[in-house]
Amino acid sequence: MKVLVTGVGGQLGHDVMNELAKRGYEGIGSDIKETYSGVLDGTPVVSMPYVPMDITDAASVEKVLTEVAPDAVVHCAAWTAVDAAEDEDKKDIVYAVNVKGTQNIADMCKKLDCKMVYTSTDYVFDGQGTKPWQPDCKDYKPLSVYGETKLGGELAVANTLSKYFIVRIAWVFGKNGNNFIKTMLKVGKTHDKLTVVSDQIGTPTYTYDLARLLVDMIETEKYGYYHATNEGGFISWYDFTKEIFHQAVELGHTEYSEDKVEVKPVTTAEYGVSKAARPFNSRLDKSKLVENGFAPLPTWQDALGRYLKEIEI
């Protein structure tokens, strides 16, 4: 199987390429930069074939996909800076990347009759209530430009193709790029008191584990909408921070112990308004994965433990 992966300069694309290599598939990485720009960690992605592509340019997408002629495209490229997306001068580029770029990929997948994976987000919903969102729920109500444009990407895929997997994820972390865990570890070194939001609820997603699932998916024809995060239950960002520090201490990093850093829970209102509205309810129902024969991801606690050993704390 030959697979083109977009966004290999980011967290998920990096891990999908390595998963393809692990299974002996032909993976071709792509991103906007002329050469691979992700972390040089000695894993296969660093030396695997790479082709620059601007997903917002239909001609660029047509040229690359025609030349590569993949069996599947795993589309990880996206504008993910949620707050910056709200800036008036950024809205056009966010739309171009998340909606038009995805449409360009979908159009070529249709032309080449190949499978497509599109990773989306719980931000397509309004984040209210406490019930986990169902993958086939069509009650869309994004509260931010990021959410609107990711929904636009979903609709581009679903309205263009029949051979697609739309996979919504949440609270993503991986080795290649910035994320909540790295931020907390950084501020925990320089502050003795932290306030973390406790009324936004969801489950983290480790890109290493997610990559395995996405490659499992393209080995099948069980198309449709899915939700995928790690197992281990629903938590708040506050709970997540406490566990990050707890596990860091267990690995010998005593600078994160409770007597050195105090972590205090606050409401979103107390924390202060961010440019983009954040969902309170990021709970995703993942039962459809098992129903369709896919192995669920390990617990987020287990994923966090493996991740902390992977990165330099």
N, C-alpha and C positions, 0 to 999 in steps of 0.2 A: 504493500500500500504506500502510495506517495501522498504526503500531507504538507500543505502550505500553512504556515503559522504566522499570523500577523501580530505585530506588537511584541516582538521578541526582546525588545529593550526594556520591557516591563516585567512585573513579578510573575504573572501567569504564563505568558508566552515562553519565558525562559524555562519554566518547569515542564511545559508541554513538550518542548523540543527534546529535553532530556528523557522524558518518558517514551517518546517515539524511538529514540536511539536505543533505549533499554530493551525495547521489543523487536528491534531489528527492522523497523520501518524507515522509509526514506523521508526524512524531515527537511524541509527548506524553510529557513527563517526569513522574516521580512520586517522592515520598519522604515520610518521616514529617513533615517540617517544613511549616509553613503556606505558605512561599514557597521558591523555589529557594535552596539554601544552599551550593552549590559555589563553586569559584573564579570570580571575576568577570573572566574573561580576554578578554572581547570576542568569544568564539566563538559560533556560533549557539545552543548550548544555553542560554545566559544569557537569551535573549529568546524561546525557543520555548515553546509552550504547556506549562503545568505544573499538576498537580493533586495536592493532598496526599492521601495514602492510608496508613492503618495496615494493613500486610499481616497483622498478627496478629488483626485484627478482620474476621471473615467478612462482616459487614454492610457495612463500609467498602469491602472488595474488590468485593463484589457491586455496590454502587452505582456505583463508579468504572468498573469494566469494562463494566457494562451501558450506562452513558452514553457511554463512549468507543467501544465496539464495535470493538475492534482486529482486524486480520487476523493479528497476531502480538504476543506479549508476550515481551520480552527481560528476564528476571528477574535483575537484578544485585544487588538488595537482600539483605543478609545480615549476620549477626553475624560479624565477621572477627578480632576481638581474641582471638587463640588462647589466650594465658595467662589473661586475665581470665575466659574462659569456664569455667575450672576452679574459680573461686570458688563456694562453696556457694550464696551469695546471688544468683549470676548464672545458675545452670543453668536455671531456669525460663524466664527471658527469652530465653536463647540457643535453647532448644528451641522456644519460641513463635515466634521470628523464623525460624529456619532450617528447622524441620520444619512447624509448623502454618501459618506464613505461606506457605510454598511450596505446601502442600496447598490452602490457600484460593485461591491463584492458579490452580493446576492444575484445581481444581473448576470455576472460572469459564471457563477455556479450553475445558474439555470442553463446558460448557453452550453456549458461543458458537461452538464448533467452530473455534477459532483455534489457530495454531501457538504453541509455547512453547519458549523457550531457557532452560535452567537451567545456570548456571556452577557447577561443583563443583571438587574438589581431589584431589590425590594422597593427602591425609590419610585417605581412605576405606580405604586399604591399610595394612599394618603397617610399610612402609618398610624392610623387610629385603632382603638379597640385593643383587645388582648388575644383574639383568636388568630392562630397561625394562618397565614395566607396560603391558599391553594394554588398549585401551578396553573390550573386551567381557569382561574378566576379572571374575568374580563372587566372587573370593576375598577378600571384604571382611574387614578386621580393624582398624578404627580404634583408635588408641591414646589419643585425647583426646576431650573433650566436643565440641570443634569438629568433629573428624572424624566422630564419631557422628552429630551433628546434620546435617552436610552429606550424609552417607549417607542419613539419614532423609528429607531433601529429595529426593535422587535417587529413592528408592523411591516417594515420594509422586507424583512426576512419571511414572515408568515404569509404576506400577500404575494410574494414572488415565487417562493419555492414550496415543494412538498417534502423534499428530503432535507429537513432541518431539525436541529436540536437547539431550542432556546433554553438556556440554563441560567436561572437567577441565583445569584450568590450574595453574600453580605459579609461585612467586617473582614475584609480580605487581608491576609499577611503572607509574605514570602521573602525569600532571601534577596531578590534582585529589586531593590527599590525601598521607598519609605513606607512606613505603616505605623499603626497605633502602638504596637509593642516597642518598636525602636524609639518612638517619641517618648514613651513612658520611661524607658530605661535611661534615656538621655536626660530628661528633666529630673528623674529620681536621683541622679548623681549631683545635681546642682541646687536642689531645693530640699528643705527638711519638712515642708508641708505641701501637699497637693490636694486640689479639689477635683473630683471626677464625677461626671454625670451618672446618676443612679436611676433615672426614670426612662431611659431609652433601652429597650430590651431586644436581644437577638442572640445569634450564635456566630462565633468566628469561623472563618474558612481559610485553611492552610492551602496555598496554591500547589504545594507538592502533592497533597492528597487529592485535590481537585483535578490535577493533571491526569492522574491515573484514571479517574472516573470518565473524563472527557475522551480519553483514548479508548476506554472500554465502550463508550457510546458509539464512536465511529466504526467500531468493529461490528455493529449491529445495524438493523434498519428499524429500530424502535423509536421512530421520530416523534417530535412533539415538544411540549413545554415541560420543564422539570425545575425543581428547586434543589439546591445542593449546598449544604454547609457541613461542617463537622458535626458529629453527634455529641452527646454530653450534656444536653439540656440548654434551656434559655437562661441568659444572664444579662446583667447590666454592664456598662463600661467600667463602673466602679468595681464590680465583682471580678471582672477581667483583670483590672490593674492589681488588685489584691493577690490574685493567683500568679500573675507575672512576677511580682516581687517575691512571693513565697517560694516559687520554683527557682528564681535567681539565687536566693539565699541558700537553698538546698544544694545548689551547684557551687557554693562557696563564696558567693558575692554578698558578703555581710553588709555592704553599704546600703542594701535595700531592706534591711531588717526593720521591724516596726519601731524600734527605739531610735532609728536614724531618720526614717521617712514616715511621716504621718499622712495617711490617705483618708480624706474626708469626703463622704457622699454629698452631692448637691443636686438640686433639680435643674432641669434645662433652663427654667426661668431664672433661677439664682445664678447659674453659670454665666448668663448673658447671651444676647442674641448673636447668632452667626449669620453671615450673609444669606446662606441657603437654609431653608427650614429642614430640620432633621426629623426622620420618622421616629415616633415613640415606640411603635410596634414593628420591629423587623423580624418577628417570628415567621419562619418559613416551614410549611408542611412538606416533609421530604418522603412521605410514604409511597409516592408514585415510583420512586427509584426502585425500591424493593419489589413492588408489584410488577415491575417490568424486568426483574431479574438482575438489577445492578447492585453491586455490593456497596453498602453505605460507607461513608468516610469514618475513620476512627474518631474517638472523642476529641474535643478541642483541648482538653487537659493533656492528653497524650501528645497531640500535635504540638502544643506549646512547649512541652518538655523536649521533643526532638528538635524543634526550631531553635530553642535557646542554646542547644549544643552546636548547632550549625553556624550561628552568627557569633561575632566577637562582642561580648557584653562589655 
